């Protein structure tokens, strides 16, 4: 039985197969509408989520399956002190596959060790968010045609941003990727990303503070919000939250074929005026997320070779 706890759980070949399947689904979703008839997805969300939870639910419903679960720890037996290990043992009796979001790093790994059904990490603290990374990779591949040979700017909260950490870990496996890490010094990528991932793999990168200085160099701009929930100090959050705001003036500095991605939700780091720019790809990215999760469910349930 296979789980997805990190994007690196998939080899590059497996990733390519998954993205090929997601592309096929995107072109004709109705062909896959009964692949999961009789199957159940459990969504165990100990942290608030709109896009990820509903995207998983939409994916399973689109495949003909059904969904059960909870949307916060307060509405589960965790509020009574039940452990993740006990919860997943119980859920394994009710469902065929599980998507879990948890504020504690490593919680989905603990669950996977006790589960008799596939577990998907839907985000664990500031650590990993593998299905968002799969969504990001599909979006880049569909827009650019390849996951090789481009410069990506990662902007905003690079310290706590699990989407950024997962994406860096995945993209270093492709050819000729350059990273420009754009953040205030307080929110730079953690040392382990810089040393154990980028430097250790001899990947080209630079760290800068001013977004406008590097806009002309980018093929992809990946914006992130400053996450209030990761800050212990409210004053520190308020000082950081408006550090970057992408607006039409900054977009005017960019290449004509530079695309803007964002894992969402946004607060005010992307001006709504940018939404009408054809290079704004974040809502398209959210749609790709449904197709990726449909493909992942099929792969983990070993239904991808079912006749459709």
C-alpha positions, 0 to 999 in steps of 0.5 A: 500500500502506498501513501503520499506524505511528501512529493518525493514519495513519487519518483520523477517517472511516477510524477510524470505518469500522474501528471499525464493522467491528470491532463487526460482527466482535465480534457475529458472528466466525464470519462472518469466519473464512475471510477470510484463508484462505491469508494469512500474518501475520509477528510481529516482536517485538524486545521481550517481549509477551504480550497484543499478540503473542498478540492479533495471532496470535489475530486472524489465526487467527480470520480463517483465516490463519496466523502466523510470526515471533519473540518476542524479538530473541535468537531472530532474526537481530538477535542476529547484527547483521541490520538492521531493513531487511534483516529486513523485506526477507526477511520480505516474501518470506514473509508478506503483512502484518507486525506489529512491536514494537521498543524503538527509536522509529521502527524500524517506520517504517524497516521500512515504508520498505523493506517490500513488505507492510503494516507495523503498528507494535505498539509502538516504545519510548516513542513510539507503540502505535497498535493499543492506541489503536484498542483503547482507542477501540473500548472507549470507544465501545462502553461510552459510545456515542460518542467525544465529550463526556467527561472522561478521567483518564490516571494513572501513567507519562505520561512513558514511556507510549506508550499514553498518548501515542497515545491523547492524539493520537487523542482530540484529534480528537473533540469536547469531550474534557477530559484530567486528567493524573494523575502524579508530577512526575517522570512527567508527559507530555513537553513535546511532548505538552503544548505541540505536541499539547494547547496547540497544539490548544486542548484543555482539560487539567489536571495533578494528583498526587492521584488521589482528588481528581479521581475524581468528575470522571471518565467514563473512568479510564485506568490505566497501570503504571510501566514498569521497563524504561524506567528507567535507575535501579532506585532511582527505579523502586522509588520510583515504582512504588507511587505510585498504587494503585486500590482499592475505596475510590477507586472509591467516589468515582467516578461509577456509570458511570465505566469503568476501562481499562488497557492491561495488564499490570498490576503492582499499580496496580489492586487485584484487588478492583476486578476484580469492579466492573462498571466495571472494563473492562480485560479486556473491553478486551483482548477488543476488541483482538482484534476491532480487530486483525482489522478492521485486518488486513482493511483493510490487506490490502484484504479488508474488502469481501470477501463474508462 
